[in-house]
C-alpha cells in the first residue's frame, strides 16, 4: 500500500486549479451508453474511480479514445451484454459505487441490465432503494441473485410515470433521468436532486436530443424520445476540491488563489466557510484566500453554538463536512458538525483527537469541535485514510502539524484527487509518496 510522508507546518502560496468534477464524471460516462454515436467529454478528472469506470465501459464494448489530457471520446455502438454476467464485471463493478449508474442507460436502450452490489467508501449504509423503486415504477422488474450478489433488471419497455422520490439521491436521480429519456411518454420526477452535476447531465442529454423541463429545480418533466445522438461536453470544476483548498489555506495560514472555480455553481460553500471566519474574495471566476493568523466561528443570533450540517442541494454537500470539521480544529470558538446522511463518516475524528484536536464525538452523526485558535498546532502522527473525504481532511491536518506525519492507504485519496501531492508540493508543501 502506498503512503504519504507529510512534513507539516509549512505555509503554502501560489495558484491552483481544481480538477474536473468526479461526481459529474461518473454520471456523464454512464450517459454515453445511451447512444451509438460519438460523445466527446472534456475536463475529465483522471483519478482512480473515474479511470476504473472508463475501463469498465470499455470492457462493455464501448470504443474509448483518449484525445488528450482529460479529454475522451466514447462510442457505445456495440455493447456486449454478455459481459454483464462475467466474474470480471462483478469484480470491477463491486469496487466502484458509480457503477450503479449503468443500469438506467442499459435498461433504457437494451431492456436489461445487471449490476453487482456496488462498492465505494465505507461510510455507512448507502441504500439503492431510490434507484430501484424509481425504475420499477417505470416498468422494470428487479431480481436479486444472492448467490452471486447480482441485481438483474429487465423491462420489455419503459413507460413514463409520476415519481415522488423518497430521498433526493443524486445517483438515484441520475439513474432515473437516464432511464426516462428513452421511455415512452412523460415522466415527472418530484424531489429530484438538483445539484449542478445533475443540471450538467440534463443539459448534456438535451444536446443529445432529450426533452427535459425544470432543470435546476427539484421537479423535472421528461418526455421520452426514440433515440439520442452524439454531443460534446465539458465537466465543471470539482466543488469538493475547491472547498478542500479553501480549508487547506485557512489551516496552513496560507495565501492561495484557486483558479476557474465556476463560482456561480458553488452554491452555499463560500458562505459556510465565512461562518467559520475564513475570509475569501471572488475575483472574476477565481477565489483568493488571504493569509489569516486567526479565524473566528460565528454564533447564531441568539448566541447559541454554530451548527454546520449537510443537506440536499442547495444545502451544503456532505462530501465537505470532513473538511469543515478539520478546519474548525484551528478556529477560535466552537461548532457542532452534524453529518446527517452517513452514520460512519465522522469516525475518523479519533485520528484528529490523537493529534491533539479537541473534539467530542456525540454520536455517529454529530461532533462538537472546540478550536485551538492556532495557539497550538496539531501533533504529527501516523494514520490511515478510511475514505476519500476523510483522507483529504487528514492530509490537511498533517499539513498543519509541525513535523513528520504518515498517512497510509492513500489509494483512498487517489480515488478522488488527481496528483494531489504534486499539485500541493508546487505550492510549497512537502509531501513524499512512498509506494
HELIX and SHEET records of a PDB file:
HELIX    1   1 UNK A   22  UNK A   31  1                                  10    
HELIX    2   2 UNK A   32  UNK A   34  5                                   3    
HELIX    3   3 UNK A   48  UNK A   59  1                                  12    
HELIX    4   4 UNK A   81  UNK A   85  5                                   5    
HELIX    5   5 UNK A   87  UNK A   94  1                                   8    
HELIX    6   6 UNK A   97  UNK A  101  5                                   5    
HELIX    7   7 UNK A  102  UNK A  110  1                                   9    
HELIX    8   8 UNK A  129  UNK A  137  1                                   9    
HELIX    9   9 UNK A  170  UNK A  180  1                                  11    
HELIX   10  10 UNK A  196  UNK A  207  1                                  12    
HELIX   11  11 UNK A  239  UNK A  251  1                                  13    
HELIX   12  12 UNK A  263  UNK A  265  5                                   3    
HELIX   13  13 UNK A  269  UNK A  275  1                                   7    
HELIX   14  14 UNK A  318  UNK A  320  5                                   3    
HELIX   15  15 UNK A  321  UNK A  328  1                                   8    
HELIX   16  16 UNK A  349  UNK A  354  1                                   6    
HELIX   17  17 UNK A  388  UNK A  400  1                                  13    
HELIX   18  18 UNK A  411  UNK A  414  1                                   4    
HELIX   19  19 UNK A  420  UNK A  425  1                                   6    
SHEET    1   A 4 UNK A 382  UNK A 384  0                                        
SHEET    2   A 4 UNK A 403  UNK A 408  1                                        
SHEET    3   A 4 UNK A   3  UNK A   8 -1                                        
SHEET    4   A 4 UNK A 431  UNK A 434 -1                                        
SHEET    1   B 4 UNK A  13  UNK A  17  0                                        
SHEET    2   B 4 UNK A 255  UNK A 259  1                                        
SHEET    3   B 4 UNK A 286  UNK A 289 -1                                        
SHEET    4   B 4 UNK A 281  UNK A 283 -1                                        
SHEET    1   C 4 UNK A  63  UNK A  68  0                                        
SHEET    2   C 4 UNK A  71  UNK A  75 -1                                        
SHEET    3   C 4 UNK A  38  UNK A  42 -1                                        
SHEET    4   C 4 UNK A 231  UNK A 234  1                                        
SHEET    1   D 3 UNK A 112  UNK A 116  0                                        
SHEET    2   D 3 UNK A 150  UNK A 154 -1                                        
SHEET    3   D 3 UNK A 141  UNK A 145 -1                                        
SHEET    1   E 4 UNK A 162  UNK A 164  0                                        
SHEET    2   E 4 UNK A 186  UNK A 190  1                                        
SHEET    3   E 4 UNK A 219  UNK A 223 -1                                        
SHEET    4   E 4 UNK A 211  UNK A 213 -1                                        
SHEET    1   F 4 UNK A 306  UNK A 309  0                                        
SHEET    2   F 4 UNK A 334  UNK A 338  1                                        
SHEET    3   F 4 UNK A 366  UNK A 370 -1                                        
SHEET    4   F 4 UNK A 358  UNK A 363 -1                                        
END                                                                             
